[in-house]
Amino acid sequence: MEISLIQKYNVPGPRYTSYPTVPYWNENDFTQQKWIESLQKSFAESNSKNGISLYIHLPFCESMCTFCGCNKRITKNHSVEEKYIQAVLKEWSLYCNLLSERPIIKEIHLGGGTPTFFSVNNLENLINGIFNLAEKAENYEFSFEGHPNNTTYEQLKKLYDLGFRRVSFGVQDYAEKVQKAIHRNQPFHNVAKVTFWAKEIGYTSIGHDIIFGLPFQTIENVIDTVEKTNSLKPDRLAFYSYAHVPWIKGNGQRGFNDEDLPKDAEKRELYETGKKLLSKYGYHEIGMDHFALASDSLYKAAHNKELHRNFMGYSASKTQLMIGLGVSSISDSWYSFAQNNKNLEEYYQLIDADQLPVVKGHILNNEDLIIRKHILNLTCTLETSWSADFLYFKELPDVLMSLNEMERDQLIVIENNKISITEAGRPFVRNICMAFDLHLKRKSPETNLFSMTV
């Protein structure tokens, strides 16, 4: 890849797990009552048709990983588990009281933090508690994130018995120097052990998360990590850029110096090297930063243009309503976003007072909904069209004009009321989305908000 393209387009930009992005939410126009009305509208439209999704945030970790931007609470005290599970289940009951009928759950994702921080019994109590008030959809898909150092066979087996068929393990990189810098000492045999256990138990989609752009990371490290990954043959991979945003994450990302990080063309070469190897081993690139074998549901969804993207990442199945449970979780009704309190003690106080712990959000207007659809199209199918009247918006000519240079650089093709991202344009999907981001265009950030796009 030409260095000049990376230098030209490597700017701070959002990751587009939502539109509008969180810094541009209009919190002044948001109220909890508006969120509830939006939730009830979406539930009425979608529950009996496709079911709903649940994202459950389990925030506890035994140690701090300095690459991580998730909301977490570091502790080795496992007595915190039961109180938290009870709070999440009470929050779920508060939501169920607002719904017109028993919810049908299509997707559950347990994220963190470290979901495998929790004991087998508490994980079972959580899932059984959810289904005391709900039904499973016909083709449900349940997934969770596991830490290879502490995921046990018993946890994997119990969650499998409860309906989970997808698990993702955080790998990051196998080089000792890199692991030391990010405070994630994780030997290959730990990852191999949990991967083989999951295969033996019967999980149908096993994922590994690996990162490029970490401190001290070299081409040789990426090659070694991908080679080791291929030897375990996970079904899907997230291979994504390390987001260095220490102004947001505080001292958690100060375990190394800025000069220890690969940058620009050097960083992109790490990705291109890994991508080439993954392709050689039969992995297909999906959307942004994801890869899957042809046998995996993520590949099939992408191939059939049914891929969806939300706060949980890419998904092979689409639901209109996602309810987020737990501290800091974000809910999405399609018409509105709502985020829970990020402070654990305050979250508990709100739950104890029988209140939804939602503290901020955004009600999408008609323009937001149109732009959201375009950005979802670009990130999921690498193309978008405005041939249908409902996808046209008055600023579109200006957007297209701002994309002229990308077209000259052969990153996109614009013709017949449609934009298609070329193979050369794949590394710049976020930049292309930024051209559609009217909130960003109208008010550029005055301070650091986003990680670099490339």
N, C-alpha and C positions, 0 to 999 in steps of 0.2 A: 504494500500500500504506500502511496506517495506520502512522504513526510509532510509536504505542504498542505495536504488535505487535513491531516490530523492537527497541524498547527492552526489551520483556519477554523476548524469546527470544534476543537476541544475547549468548550466553554462550560461554565456552571449551568446545570439544567436539571429539571425534575426527572424522576424515574417513572412517572405516570402510572402509578397504581390506582390513581383516581384523577378525575377532572371535575371541577377545579382541584388543583393540588392544595394540600392542607394550609400552606401559608396564605392562600388567597380565598379561604373560606370567609363568607360574610357573616361573622358571628353576631353582629348587631341585629340582623334580621332573623336570627335563629332563636326559637324558643323550644322548650321541651314539648309543649303542647303541639306545635307545628310538626315536630318529629313524630309524635304519636299518631297524628292524623295521616302523615305520610306513610308510616309503618302500616297502619290499618288499611289504607288504600292499596298498597302494594300486596299485602297479605291476601286481601279479597280477590285481587286480580290473578294471583299466582299460586296460592297454596294447593288448590285441588288440581291445578294443571301440571306444575313442575315440582312442587314442594319448595322448601326454603333451605338456606344454608346456615350453619352455625360456625362461627369462629370462636374458640375458647382460649383465652390467653392464660397460660400457667407461668407465672413470672419468676419462679425461684431458680437460682443456679448456685452450685457449691463454690464456683470460682469465677472471676471476671475474665472474659476474653476481650482483648483490647481492640479487636476488629469489629465488635458487635455494636449495632445501634438500637437494639431492642430495649423495651422497657423491662428491667429486671431488678430483682432484689437478691443480693448475694448473702447466702447463709448456709451453714451446715446443720442448722437446727430443723430437723424434719417434723417437729411438733407443730410447725406452722401449716402443715398440709390440710388437716381436717377442717380448721376454721375457714380456710380459703375455699375449699370444696363446698362447704355449707353456704358460704356467701354467694358463690356462683350459682348454686342451685336455687337460692332464694331470688336472685336476680332473674333467673329463667322463669320462676313462678310469677314474678311481677309482670314479665312480658306476656306470659300465657294468659294472665287475667285480662289483658288488653285485647286479645285476639278473639275473633268471632267463632272460631271452631278449633278443634284439636290440630296442632300443626303437624304437617307431614315433612319429615326431614330428608332431604336429598343428599346433603353434604355436611360432614363435620370435619373440622380441622383443629387439632390441638397444637397450638404454637407456644412460643415462649420467648425468653426464659428457656427452661429445660423441662418439657413435659415428663421426661423419664426421671426427673427428680422425685416424682410422686410414687408412692408404693402401689403395688398391685391392687390392694384392697381399696385404696382411695381412688384410683383410676376406675375401678369397677363401680364404686359408689357414684362417681360422677356420671358415667354413661347411663347406668341404671336409673339414676335420678332424673336425667334428661328425658328418658323414655317412659317414666311414670306419667309424663304430661304430653307425650307426643307419639307419633307413629313413624315407622320407617317407610320411605318411598320405595317403589318397586326396584329401581336400579340405583340404590344408594351408593355413595362413595365416601368412605371414612378414611381419614389420613392423620398421621401425627409425625412430629419431629422427634428424633431420638439422638441422644448424645452417645457416641460409640463407647465412651469410657464407663458409662453407668447404666446403659440399657441391659436389662437382664432377659434371659430366656423366658422367665415367668411373665414379665411385662408383655413381651411380644406375643406370647401364647394367649394371655388373657385378653389383650386388645383384639387379637384375631378372632377369638371366640365371641367377642362383643360386636363383630362385624367389620373391623378394620382390615383393609386389604392393601393400603398404601402406607409406606413409611419412608421418610427421608432422613439420612444421616449426615450431619455436618462434618465434612472432612477438611476443607480449606486447602491444606498443602501438607505434604509428608516430610518436607525438609526440617531437620531439627532446629536449624538457626531461625527459620521463619516461625516455627511453632513457639520457640522461646520468646521471640519478639511480640507475638500476639497472645502469649500466655495461654497456649492451647497444646499442651503436651499430650499427643495422641498417637500412639504407635500404630503402624499398619495392621498388626495382628488383631488389635481391638476392633478395627473397622471390618476386617475379614471375618472375625468371629460373629459379629452381630448380623452381617450381611448373609452369611451362610445359615445362621439360625432362622432368619426371616424367610429365606428360600425354602428351608426344610419345613417350616411351619405351614407355608403355602401362600405367603404374600404375593400378589400378582403384579405389583409395581413397587420396586425398590429404587429409591433415588439417593444420589450422593450430591452434596453441595460442595463445589470447589471454587476458589477465588483466585483471580489474577490481579496483580498490582500490589501485593502485600510487601511489607518491608523485607529487604534483602533477597527477594525472590528473583531467581534467574531463569533463563530459558531451560537450563538443565533441570531445575526444580519442577517446572511445569511438565516437561517430558516425563520425568520420573513419576510425578503424581498421576498423569493421564495413563501411563503404562500400568501402574499399580491398580488404578481404577478399572481399566479394561480387564485386568486379570480376574476381577470380581464380577464383572459384567452386570452392573446395575441397569435397570430398565430405562431410567431417565437421569438426566444430570442438569443441575443449575451450574453454569460456569460463568460467574458474573464478576464485574469490576468491584474491587474494594472501594467503598465510598469513604474517602478521608474527609471527615467533617468534624474536626476536634472542637470547633466553636460551638457545636451543638452538644457533643457528647462529653465535653469536659476532659478531665484527666484520664478517662478511660481509654483515650486514643493518644496518650502521650508517653507510651512505653518505648518509643523510638523517635528518632528525629526525622524531619521532613525529607532531608537529603538521603535517607535510607530507603525511600520509596521510588520504584521505577516510574518514570514519567513519560508522557506523550508517546513518541514513536516506540520507545523502548517498552513501555507498558502495553501498547497495542500489539507489539510483536509477540508478547507472551500469549495474548489471546489468539492471534492468528496461528501460532505454533500449535497451541492446544486444539484449536478448531480443526486444523488439518489432520492431526492425529486421530481425533474423535471421528472424523469423517471416514478415515481409513478403517476404523474399527466398527463401522456400521451405524454410527450415531448421526441422526439427521438434525440440522439446526431448526429450532422451533421459535418463532417470534424473536424476542430479544433474550439473549443470554441463556437459552435453554436448548437441550439436546435430548433426543429419545430414540430408542430402537424402533424399528418399524412395527414391532409387535405390541408396543405400549399404547395405551389409550390416548396419551397426549399427542403422539404422532398421528394417530387416526383422526383425532379431532382437528388437528391442523390441516391434514390432507383433505378433509371434508369441509373445511372452512367453518368449523363449529367451535373453534377455540375461543375461550373467554378469559378475561383478565380482571382481577379485582385485588382487594387488599391482601388476599391469601396468595397472590401470584397468578400463574396460568392455571386454568382448570379445563378439563375435558368436558365438563357439563356446566350448563349455564342456569343459574337461578336468578330471579329478579330481586329477591329479598335475602339479604344476609344480616343476621343478628350477631353482633359481637358481644360476648360475655366475658367478664373479668376486667381487672384493672387495665386501663389504657386502650381497651379494644375499640375498634371502629365498626359501626354498623352502616349498612348501605341499603336503602329501599329503592334505589334507582333514582327516585325523585329527591332524595335527601341523604346526607351523611350525618352521623352522630358519633361523637367520641366520648368514651368514659373517662372519669377522673384518672389521672396518671399517678396520683399519690395513694399508696395502699391503705394508709390509715383513714384518709378521707373517703376512699371507696367503701371501706367497712362502715364508716359512720352513716353514709347515705343508704346503704343496704339495710343497716339496723333500723333506720328511720322509715323503712318501707318505701324508699324513693328510688327511681331509676338513677343510676350513677352518671348519667349523661351530663356533660358540662359544657360542650361546645359542638358546633356542627355547621352545616350549610344547606340551605334550601336551593335546589337547582332551578333556575328560570329556564325559559324555552331556549334561549341562546346556549346556556350551559349544556342542555340535553343534546342539542345538535352537535356542538363541538365535542362533547364526550363521545358521541357515536363515531365521529371521524377519528378521534385519537384511539379508540378501541379498535377500529378497523385497521389503522396503521400498525398498531402494536401486535395485533393478532393475525392479520392476513397480509400485511405489508402492502395494502392498497386501500384506497377509499374513493368514493364516487359521489357526485352531487347531481346525478341525472334525475333523481327523484326530487320533487319540489321541496319535500319536508327536510331535505339535507342541505338545502341552499341557505346561505346567510349573507347579509348585505356586505360584510367585510371580505367575502371570498376573493374578489378581484385583487385586493391588497395582499391577501395571503399568498395568492398565486404569484404575484409580482415579487414577493419576498423570497420565493422559492426558485426564481430564475437562475440564480448562481448555482444552486444545487443541481438544477437540470443541466446547466452547461458543464458541470463537473461529472455528469453522467451518474449521479446518485439516485435520480428519480426520472420517470418519464411522465409527462403530462399530455394527455390527448383524450379526446372523446369524453369530456367531463369526468375525467378519472386521473388519479395519481397512482403510479405503481413504483414501489421501491426496488431498485435494481440490486443485484448481488453486491456490487461495489458500495451500495448505499446502506447495506445492513448495519454496519457499525455506527451509522448516524441516524438511526430511527428516532432517538430522543430529540435530536436537532430538528428533524422534519416535523415531529409533533409540536415542537416549540413554535413553529411558524403558524400553527393553528391556535395556539394558546392565547386567546384574546386578553385574559386577565394579566398574563405576563407582559404582553405587548403594551397594555395601557399603563402598567405600573411596574417598571423594572425594579428589582430588589435594590435597596440602598445599602444592605449589609449582606454578608455571606449567608445564603440559605441552602444552596444545593451543592452536591458533589459535581465533579467534572463529567461531561457526557461521554467521553471516549476513554 
